[in-house]
């Protein structure tokens, strides 16, 4: 910050006041954005967000009497600085600000605190489940232990005349019923793609072949573990370190670590995961029955490796059109429900449809074909057509939806944890809303969302 003082003193040349147009605004924004704060940022999206705040505040208009810190687009009440710029006035203005500040002042949605509380609640529940002890929920086991101690000299605990269910703990009886249910719900196997000399050349075929192979290994592991666990519950096998770990996780509603073979949010519970995993297998079964992969309409977030699928479609487009991979750009077109069948029939090797998308920090206005501001945390998007286009071709815009509204670039994440960035994509935005607003709202598309 000494550098800023030096620049201001240099421009002021000994004067007490410096006109707003003489302040080195570009240098200030660069110093704050690249060194003071930007030096700690390691991704393009966060850097863009920081620069949006710097562009909003650090410019000549911020000294104007009608300058607005927070616009009506972001908050119900506009936030304006004091009309008189001196130290006492500014300090007094700061002291009179509300004790509870609105999240909209930082460009966040008005319900951002609710979102934080929901995430915090999910983490607390997860930690409570981890702290839960099996013995605390085992009153029958404690009673049996007391009875066994009293009758130790009179009866043999493991006598063949005693039913094993009479001496098993409550959690084991309940777990046995659950394991049997899970085994009945989970498919025994999934279909396999038939390889030949032609389809092996297709990047999308190879991607789906890997998907099914990995899913099969996960499925075999899960069914083997559940059967081993069932034997322990029935008393036909002894507990091992692995089955103890499974019992410890499953009785608390947690996903066993050895079953987490693809990216998932930390807060997802076992029941939610099981339903999701079965749906993933059902989709892969459907894919295995496809004869060609020209007209794809799928749930990309439900693949084992969504990023690998996006890469495969890029390679397939380049292969089909003899394009260079470096010149390809992914575009998006949100489909009107009444045009879905028509657009699906027009798909080729360069395009595909993804469904069950979620958008956060915005909503989609189907009538206008553009983003819109909302108070909800997230909303579901209609199916979207993604197409690879060649940036060097003059007709690149002909493959994008014809719309006079400007486009903004937003990130596409695998799930709501936002740890896995898949790519960024340009989407239509209203003329009256600047890109800065969407950046500060952290607008993004999510490929997968937990289903409660």
C-alpha positions in Angstrom: 0.0 0.0 0.0 3.0 2.3 0.3 3.2 2.1 -3.4 -0.3 3.6 -3.7 0.7 6.4 -1.3 3.7 7.1 -3.4 1.7 7.3 -6.6 -0.9 9.6 -5.1 1.8 11.9 -3.6 3.6 11.9 -7.0 0.4 13.0 -8.8 -0.6 15.5 -6.1 2.8 17.3 -6.2 2.4 18.7 -2.7 -1.3 19.6 -2.9 -3.8 18.5 -0.2 -6.5 17.6 -2.7 -6.2 15.6 -5.9 -8.8 15.7 -8.7 -10.5 12.3 -9.3 -9.3 12.3 -13.0 -5.7 12.6 -11.8 -5.7 9.4 -9.7 -4.0 6.5 -11.5 -7.0 4.2 -11.5 -5.6 1.7 -13.9 -2.4 1.3 -11.8 -4.5 1.0 -8.6 -6.7 -1.8 -10.1 -3.7 -3.6 -11.5 -1.8 -3.5 -8.2 -4.8 -4.7 -6.2 -5.9 -7.3 -8.8 -2.5 -8.8 -9.6 -0.4 -8.3 -6.5 -2.2 -7.4 -3.3 -5.1 -9.8 -3.6 -4.7 -11.4 -7.1 -1.4 -12.9 -6.0 -3.4 -15.3 -3.8 -5.8 -16.4 -6.5 -5.0 -19.4 -8.6 -8.0 -19.7 -11.0 -9.5 -17.6 -13.8 -13.0 -17.5 -12.3 -12.0 -16.1 -8.9 -9.7 -13.6 -10.6 -12.6 -12.4 -12.8 -14.8 -11.9 -9.7 -12.0 -9.9 -8.0 -11.6 -7.7 -11.1 -15.4 -7.1 -11.3 -15.3 -5.6 -7.8 -12.3 -3.5 -8.6 -13.9 -2.2 -11.8 -17.1 -1.4 -9.8 -15.4 0.7 -7.1 -12.0 2.0 -8.3 -12.8 4.4 -11.1 -13.3 8.2 -11.5 -17.1 8.0 -11.3 -16.9 6.7 -7.7 -16.3 10.4 -6.6 -19.6 11.5 -8.2 -22.5 12.5 -6.0 -24.8 10.1 -7.8 -22.5 7.1 -7.7 -24.2 3.9 -6.5 -22.2 1.2 -4.6 -25.0 -1.4 -4.8 -27.5 -1.1 -7.6 -31.2 -1.9 -7.5 -30.5 -5.0 -9.6 -28.6 -6.5 -6.7 -30.5 -5.1 -3.7 -34.0 -3.7 -2.9 -32.4 -0.6 -1.5 -29.6 1.1 -3.3 -26.4 1.9 -1.4 -24.8 5.3 -2.0 -21.7 6.8 -0.5 -22.0 10.2 1.3 -22.3 13.3 -0.9 -19.5 15.2 0.9 -16.1 13.5 0.7 -14.1 14.1 3.8 -12.8 11.8 6.5 -15.3 12.8 9.2 -18.3 12.4 6.9 -17.1 9.0 5.6 -16.4 7.7 9.1 -19.9 8.8 10.2 -21.5 7.2 7.2 -19.8 3.9 8.0 -20.9 4.1 11.7 -24.5 4.5 10.5 -24.6 1.5 8.3 -27.0 -1.3 9.4 -25.6 -3.8 11.9 -26.8 -6.6 9.7 -25.5 -6.1 6.3 -27.2 -7.6 3.3 -25.3 -10.2 1.2 -26.3 -8.3 -1.9 -23.7 -5.7 -1.0 -21.1 -8.2 -2.0 -22.9 -9.2 -5.1 -24.4 -12.4 -3.5 -28.0 -13.4 -3.7 -30.3 -12.1 -1.0 -30.7 -15.7 0.3 -27.0 -16.4 0.5 -27.1 -16.8 4.3 -29.8 -19.5 3.9 -27.5 -21.3 1.5 -24.7 -21.2 4.0 -26.9 -22.5 6.7 -28.1 -25.4 4.6 -24.5 -26.4 3.8 -23.5 -26.0 7.4 -26.5 -28.1 8.5 -25.5 -30.8 6.1 -21.9 -30.9 7.5 -23.2 -30.9 11.1 -25.5 -33.9 10.4 -22.6 -35.7 8.7 -20.3 -35.1 11.7 -23.0 -36.3 14.1 -23.5 -39.5 12.2 -19.7 -40.1 12.3 -19.7 -39.6 16.1 -22.7 -42.0 16.6 -21.7 -45.2 18.4 -23.2 -48.5 17.5 -23.3 -49.6 21.1 -25.4 -46.6 22.1 -28.2 -47.9 19.9 -27.8 -51.5 21.1 -30.0 -52.0 24.3 -30.8 -55.6 23.4 -27.1 -56.3 23.2 -26.5 -54.8 26.6 -29.3 -56.9 28.1 -28.0 -60.0 26.5 -24.6 -59.3 27.9 -26.0 -59.0 31.4 -28.0 -62.2 31.0 -25.0 -64.0 29.7 -22.9 -62.9 32.7 -25.5 -64.1 35.1 -26.1 -67.4 33.4 -22.5 -68.0 32.2 -22.1 -71.1 34.5 -25.5 -72.6 33.6 -25.7 -72.4 29.8 -23.5 -72.5 26.8 -24.0 -69.2 24.8 -23.3 -70.8 21.5 -25.4 -73.8 22.0 -27.1 -75.2 18.9 -30.4 -75.1 20.7 -30.3 -71.3 20.9 -31.5 -69.3 17.8 -28.8 -66.9 16.6 -31.3 -64.1 16.3 -31.9 -64.2 20.0 -28.3 -63.2 20.8 -27.6 -60.8 17.9 -27.5 -57.1 18.6 -30.4 -54.9 17.3 -28.2 -53.1 14.8 -27.1 -56.4 13.2 -30.7 -57.6 12.7 -31.6 -54.2 11.2 -28.5 -54.2 9.0 -29.3 -57.7 7.7 -32.7 -56.5 6.5 -31.1 -53.4 4.9 -28.4 -55.5 3.1 -31.0 -57.8 1.6 -33.0 -54.8 0.4 -29.9 -53.2 -1.2 -28.9 -56.4 -2.9 -32.4 -56.7 -4.4 -32.3 -53.1 -5.7 -28.7 -53.1 -7.1 -28.5 -54.8 -10.5 -26.4 -58.0 -10.7 -24.6 -56.8 -13.8 -24.8 -54.3 -16.6 -24.7 -54.8 -20.4 -21.5 -54.6 -22.3 -20.8 -52.7 -25.6 -19.9 -55.0 -28.5 -16.5 -54.0 -29.9 -15.6 -54.3 -33.6 -13.0 -52.9 -36.0 -15.2 -49.8 -36.8 -16.5 -48.6 -33.5 -13.2 -49.0 -31.8 -12.1 -45.9 -33.8 -14.9 -43.8 -32.3 -13.7 -41.8 -29.3 -17.2 -41.7 -27.8 -17.4 -45.5 -28.1 -14.1 -45.9 -26.3 -15.3 -43.4 -23.6 -18.5 -45.4 -22.9 -16.6 -48.7 -23.0 -14.4 -47.3 -20.2 -17.4 -46.0 -18.3 -19.1 -49.4 -18.4 -15.9 -51.2 -17.5 -15.3 -49.0 -14.4 -19.0 -49.2 -13.4 -18.8 -53.0 -13.6 -15.8 -53.1 -11.3 -17.6 -50.8 -8.8 -20.7 -52.9 -9.0 -18.9 -56.2 -8.4 -17.0 -54.7 -5.4 -20.3 -53.4 -3.9 -22.1 -56.7 -4.3 -19.2 -58.7 -3.0 -19.0 -56.5 0.1 -22.7 -56.7 0.7 -22.7 -60.5 0.4 -19.8 -60.7 2.8 -21.6 -58.4 5.2 -24.8 -60.5 4.9 -22.8 -63.6 5.9 -21.5 -61.7 9.0 -25.0 -60.7 10.0 -26.3 -64.2 9.5 -23.5 -65.6 11.7 -21.9 -67.8 9.0 -18.7 -65.7 8.8 -16.5 -63.8 11.2 -15.9 -60.1 11.1 -12.8 -58.9 9.3 -11.3 -55.4 9.3 -13.0 -54.7 6.0 -16.4 -55.8 7.2 -16.0 -53.8 10.4 -15.3 -50.7 8.3 -18.4 -51.4 6.2 -20.5 -51.8 9.3 -19.1 -48.7 10.9 -20.1 -46.7 7.8 -23.4 -48.2 6.8 -24.9 -48.2 10.3 -24.3 -44.4 10.3 -25.7 -43.8 6.9 -22.3 -43.0 5.4 -20.8 -44.2 2.1 -17.9 -46.6 2.6 -14.6 -45.1 1.4 -13.9 -48.1 -0.8 -17.1 -47.4 -2.8 -16.3 -43.8 -3.5 -14.7 -44.4 -6.9 -16.0 -41.2 -8.6 -16.3 -37.5 -7.5 -19.1 -36.9 -5.0 -19.8 -34.0 -2.6 -18.7 -34.7 1.0 -22.2 -34.2 2.5 -24.1 -36.8 0.4 -25.5 -39.7 2.5 -25.7 -43.4 1.7 -29.4 -43.5 0.7 -29.0 -40.6 -1.7 -25.8 -42.2 -3.1 -27.5 -45.6 -3.6 -30.4 -44.1 -5.5 -28.0 -42.1 -7.7 -25.7 -45.1 -8.3 -28.7 -47.3 -9.5 -29.7 -44.5 -11.9 -26.2 -44.3 -13.2 -26.2 -48.0 -13.9 -29.6 -47.8 -15.6 -28.3 -45.1 -17.9 -25.2 -47.2 -18.8 -27.4 -50.1 -19.6 -29.3 -47.9 -22.0 -26.1 -46.7 -23.6 -24.8 -50.3 -24.0 -27.9 -51.0 -26.2 -27.2 -48.1 -28.6 -26.0 -49.0 -32.0 -24.6 -45.6 -32.9 -23.7 -42.5 -30.9 -24.7 -39.8 -33.4 -27.8 -38.5 -31.6 -26.9 -38.5 -28.0 -29.4 -37.3 -25.4 -28.1 -38.2 -21.9 -27.5 -37.3 -18.3 -23.9 -36.3 -18.5 -23.6 -35.6 -14.7 -24.5 -39.2 -14.2 -21.4 -40.6 -15.9 -18.5 -41.9 -13.9 -16.2 -39.4 -15.7 -18.1 -36.5 -17.2 -14.9 -34.7 -18.1 -13.8 -37.7 -20.2 -17.1 -37.7 -22.1 -16.7 -34.0 -23.0 -13.2 -34.7 -24.2 -14.4 -37.6 -26.3 -17.1 -35.5 -28.0 -14.5 -32.9 -28.8 -12.3 -35.6 -30.4 -15.2 -37.1 -32.3 -16.1 -33.6 -33.7 -12.6 -33.0 -34.8 -12.4 -36.4 -36.4 -15.6 -36.1 -38.2 -14.9 -32.6 -39.6 -11.1 -32.8 -39.9 -10.8 -29.9 -37.5 -7.9 -29.1 -35.3 -8.6 -29.7 -31.6 -7.1 -26.3 -30.7 -9.7 -24.5 -32.8 -12.8 -26.1 -31.3 -15.2 -24.2 -29.0 -18.2 -25.6 -27.2 -21.5 -23.7 -27.5 -24.8 -24.1 -25.8 -28.4 -23.7 -26.9 -31.1 -24.1 -24.2 -33.9 -26.1 -26.0 -37.5 -25.1 -25.9 -39.6 -28.1 -24.9 -41.7 -28.0 -28.0 -38.6 -28.1 -30.2 -36.8 -31.0 -28.4 -37.7 -33.7 -30.9 -36.8 -31.6 -33.9 -33.4 -30.6 -32.5 -32.7 -34.2 -31.4 -33.3 -35.4 -35.0 -30.8 -32.8 -36.3 -27.9 -33.9 -34.0 -24.7 -35.0 -35.7 -21.2 -35.9 -34.6 -20.4 -32.4 -33.5 -23.5 -32.0 -31.2 -25.3 -33.7 -28.3 -28.0 -33.0 -25.7 -27.5 -32.9 -22.0 -30.4 -33.1 -19.6 -31.0 -32.6 -15.8 -28.8 -29.5 -15.7 -29.0 -27.0 -12.8 -28.2 -23.3 -12.9 -27.2 -21.4 -9.7 -27.3 -17.7 -9.2 -29.8 -17.2 -12.1 -32.8 -18.7 -13.9 -33.6 -19.3 -17.6 -36.3 -17.2 -19.3 -37.7 -19.5 -22.0 -39.8 -16.7 -23.6 -36.8 -14.4 -24.1 -34.1 -17.1 -24.4 -31.8 -15.5 -21.9 -30.8 -15.5 -18.2 -32.9 -13.7 -15.6 -32.4 -12.6 -12.0 -34.2 -14.6 -9.3 -34.1 -15.0 -5.5 -34.0 -18.8 -5.5 -30.6 -20.5 -4.9 -30.9 -22.7 -8.0 -33.3 -23.8 -10.7 -33.5 -26.6 -13.2 -32.6 -25.9 -16.8 -34.4 -27.4 -19.8 -32.4 -29.8 -21.9 -29.5 -28.1 -23.6 -27.8 -28.8 -27.0 -24.0 -28.6 -26.8 -22.2 -28.2 -30.1 -18.5 -28.1 -31.0 -17.8 -25.3 -33.6 -14.6 -24.2 -35.4 -13.6 -20.7 -34.2 -11.8 -20.0 -37.4 -14.8 -20.5 -39.6 -16.9 -17.5 -40.6 -20.2 -19.3 -40.0 -19.4 -20.0 -36.4 -22.3 -17.8 -35.3 -24.8 -19.7 -37.4 -24.5 -22.7 -35.1 -25.4 -20.6 -32.1 -28.9 -19.5 -31.2 -29.7 -16.3 -33.1 -30.2 -13.8 -30.3 -29.5 -10.1 -30.2 -28.7 -10.2 -26.5 -25.0 -10.3 -25.4 -23.3 -13.4 -24.2 -21.4 -13.9 -21.0 -19.1 -16.7 -20.1 -20.0 -18.8 -17.1 -18.4 -21.9 -15.6 -19.8 -25.4 -15.8 -19.1 -27.5 -12.7 -19.6 -31.3 -12.1 -21.6 -30.8 -8.9 -22.6 -28.2 -6.4 -19.4 -28.5 -4.4 -17.7 -26.6 -7.4 -14.5 -28.5 -6.9 -14.4 -30.0 -10.4 -14.5 -27.3 -13.2 -15.4 -29.0 -16.5 -15.3 -26.0 -18.9 -16.7 -22.5 -19.4 -19.4 -21.6 -21.9 -21.1 -18.5 -23.3 -24.8 -18.0 -22.7 -27.3 -15.2 -23.5 -27.8 -12.4 -21.0 -30.2 -9.4 -21.0 -28.8 -6.1 -22.4 -29.7 -4.2 -19.2 -27.7 -6.5 -16.9 -23.9 -6.3 -17.1 -21.7 -9.3 -16.9 -20.3 -8.0 -13.6 -23.7 -8.8 -11.9 -23.6 -12.4 -13.0 -20.0 -12.8 -12.0 -20.7 -11.5 -8.5 -23.8 -13.8 -8.2 -21.4 -16.7 -9.0 -23.7 -17.8 -11.8 -22.8 -21.3 -12.9 -24.2 -24.4 -14.5 -24.1 -27.7 -12.5 -24.1 -31.0 -14.2 -25.1 -33.1 -11.1 -27.1 -32.3 -8.0 -28.0 -34.6 -5.1 -31.5 -35.8 -5.1 -33.1 -36.0 -1.7 
